[in-house]
Amino acid sequence: MAKRTNGQQYVVCVSNKGYRASLVVRRIYRAKPDAEAAKHSLIRVVDESGEDYLYPEKMFVAIDLPREAGRAFRAAS
């Protein structure tokens, strides 16, 4: 589901229903590859806690980041 930018995957949250404390709508998150989760329409996302958790794929849209933005995200994490 998530697209890769220099080996990293980024998604934007389009819904936080049921996860308001963990996710912010319109915020960009880093996604981690998880083939088993994808089989169940789930995506592993590093959320507001800084930990990665599984969420329904339909809550996110994969995005491509410009190279400079990708560098900034990697530097910040």
C-alpha positions as CSV (number, residue, x, y, z in Angstrom):
1,M,0.0,0.0,0.0
2,A,2.6,2.6,1.1
3,K,5.0,3.9,-1.5
4,R,8.7,4.0,-0.9
5,T,10.8,7.1,-0.8
6,N,14.5,6.2,-0.7
7,G,13.7,3.0,1.2
8,Q,11.2,4.7,3.5
9,Q,7.4,4.5,3.3
10,Y,5.2,7.5,4.1
11,V,1.4,7.8,4.4
12,V,-1.0,10.6,5.3
13,C,-3.8,9.9,7.8
14,V,-7.2,10.5,6.3
15,S,-9.3,9.2,9.2
16,N,-8.6,8.7,12.9
17,K,-12.0,7.3,13.9
18,G,-11.4,5.1,17.0
19,Y,-7.8,6.2,17.3
20,R,-8.0,10.0,18.1
21,A,-5.3,9.8,20.8
22,S,-2.9,8.0,18.4
23,L,-3.4,9.6,15.0
24,V,-3.9,13.1,13.7
25,V,-5.8,13.6,10.4
26,R,-3.7,15.1,7.6
27,R,-0.5,14.3,9.4
28,I,2.3,12.4,7.6
29,Y,3.5,9.1,9.2
30,R,6.2,6.7,8.5
31,A,5.0,3.2,7.6
32,K,7.0,0.0,8.1
33,P,6.7,-3.0,5.8
34,D,4.6,-5.8,7.1
35,A,3.6,-8.4,4.6
36,E,1.5,-10.4,7.0
37,A,-0.5,-7.3,8.1
38,A,-1.1,-6.3,4.5
39,K,-2.8,-9.7,3.9
40,H,-5.4,-8.5,6.4
41,S,-5.7,-4.9,5.0
42,L,-3.7,-3.5,7.9
43,I,-0.6,-1.2,7.8
44,R,2.1,-0.8,10.4
45,V,2.5,2.9,11.2
46,V,4.7,4.8,13.7
47,D,2.1,6.8,15.4
48,E,2.1,9.8,17.9
49,S,3.5,7.6,20.6
50,G,6.7,6.9,18.5
51,E,5.9,3.2,18.5
52,D,4.6,1.2,15.5
53,Y,1.2,-0.3,15.6
54,L,-1.2,-1.8,13.1
55,Y,-4.1,0.2,11.7
56,P,-6.7,-0.4,9.0
57,E,-5.2,0.6,5.6
58,K,-8.3,2.6,4.7
59,M,-7.3,5.2,7.3
60,F,-4.2,6.2,5.2
61,V,-3.2,7.2,1.7
62,A,0.3,6.5,0.5
63,I,2.3,9.5,-0.6
64,D,5.6,10.3,-2.4
65,L,7.7,12.8,-0.7
66,P,10.2,15.2,-2.4
67,R,13.8,14.1,-1.8
68,E,14.4,17.1,0.5
69,A,11.3,16.2,2.6
70,G,12.4,12.6,2.9
71,R,15.8,13.7,4.2
72,A,14.2,15.9,6.8
73,F,11.9,13.1,8.0
74,R,14.8,10.7,8.3
75,A,16.9,13.3,10.2
76,A,14.1,13.9,12.6
77,S,13.5,10.3,13.5
